[in-house]
Amino acid sequence: MRLRTKLAAVAIGAVAATGGLVLPTTAVAAPGDAAACTSPGWSNKDNRAGGVNTNAVNIRSGPTTECVSHGQAQIGHSLTLHCFVGGQGGTWSHVRDNSTGVSGWIKDSLLNNNGAPSLC
């Protein structure tokens, strides 16, 4: 899916999900300066194989760099792409790193072919 189409799908989904209202979301800092993130709902809509286009890509608890990293994906790791959402600075895909077993969110610009093609 092309990035422009993906961004339009996120905007339409946000409007539909809120009955026409688009509300901003913010991350709340947890004690000890750790970012507290609530992962948006996701499901395994794609189940496609994927990979990252650079090494040491953080797999985060939510679609923002404010969210904690559960691990890192490397070039050569096999990823399963689940679905995408709008997040900080663009779209983010929920993935499972089959090489490490870690699941979470990666910004689509760091994934081959711009990540998952299905909206969560």
C-alpha positions in Angstrom: 0.0 0.0 0.0 1.4 3.4 -0.9 2.1 5.7 2.0 -0.3 8.4 0.9 -3.1 5.8 0.8 -2.1 4.5 4.1 -2.2 8.0 5.7 -5.7 8.6 4.3 -6.9 5.3 5.7 -5.7 6.3 9.1 -7.5 9.6 8.9 -10.7 8.0 7.8 -10.5 5.4 10.5 -9.9 8.0 13.2 -13.0 10.0 12.1 -15.2 6.9 11.9 -14.0 5.5 15.2 -14.9 8.7 17.0 -18.2 9.5 15.3 -16.7 12.4 13.5 -14.5 13.8 16.3 -10.7 13.5 16.0 -9.2 13.7 19.5 -5.5 14.2 20.1 -3.7 11.6 22.1 -0.8 12.2 24.5 1.7 10.0 26.3 1.8 10.3 30.0 5.1 10.1 31.8 5.4 7.4 34.5 7.3 7.8 37.7 11.1 7.5 37.2 10.9 9.2 33.8 9.9 6.0 32.0 7.3 6.5 29.3 4.0 4.8 30.0 2.2 3.7 26.8 -1.0 2.0 26.2 -0.8 0.0 23.0 -3.7 0.7 20.6 -5.8 -2.3 19.7 -4.4 -4.5 17.0 -5.1 -7.8 15.4 -3.2 -10.1 13.1 -4.9 -8.9 9.9 -2.0 -9.4 7.5 0.3 -12.2 8.7 2.7 -11.2 6.0 6.5 -11.6 6.2 8.5 -8.5 6.5 11.8 -7.0 7.7 13.6 -3.8 8.7 15.7 -1.7 6.4 18.3 -0.8 9.0 19.9 -2.5 12.0 18.9 -1.9 15.7 15.3 -0.9 15.1 13.4 -0.5 18.4 10.3 -2.6 18.9 8.1 -0.4 21.1 5.2 -0.8 23.4 3.2 1.8 21.4 3.4 3.9 18.2 5.7 6.6 19.5 9.3 7.0 20.5 8.1 7.9 24.0 7.1 4.3 24.5 9.6 1.8 25.9 11.5 -0.5 23.7 11.0 -4.3 24.3 13.9 -5.2 22.0 15.5 -4.5 18.6 15.0 -5.9 15.2 18.0 -6.4 12.9 18.4 -6.7 9.2 18.0 -10.5 8.5 15.4 -11.0 11.2 12.1 -12.4 10.1 9.1 -10.3 11.1 5.4 -11.0 10.9 3.4 -7.9 10.0 0.0 -7.6 11.7 -1.6 -4.2 11.0 -0.8 -0.5 11.2 -2.1 2.6 13.0 -1.3 6.3 12.9 1.3 7.4 15.4 4.1 9.8 16.1 5.4 11.2 12.8 3.4 8.8 10.5 2.2 5.3 10.5 3.4 2.4 12.7 3.0 -1.4 12.2 2.5 -4.0 14.9 4.9 -6.8 14.3 6.3 -9.9 15.8 10.1 -10.5 15.5 10.2 -14.3 14.8 13.9 -14.3 15.5 13.5 -13.1 19.1 9.8 -13.6 19.9 9.4 -9.9 20.7 6.2 -8.1 19.6 5.4 -4.4 19.4 5.3 -1.4 17.2 7.8 -0.2 14.6 7.6 3.0 12.5 6.7 2.1 9.0 9.5 4.1 7.4 11.9 1.6 9.1 10.2 -1.4 7.6 10.6 -2.8 4.1 7.7 -1.9 1.8 6.4 0.6 4.4 5.1 -2.1 6.8 1.7 -3.7 7.1 -0.9 -2.8 4.5 -4.0 -3.3 6.7 -5.4 -0.8 9.2 -5.8 -2.2 12.7 
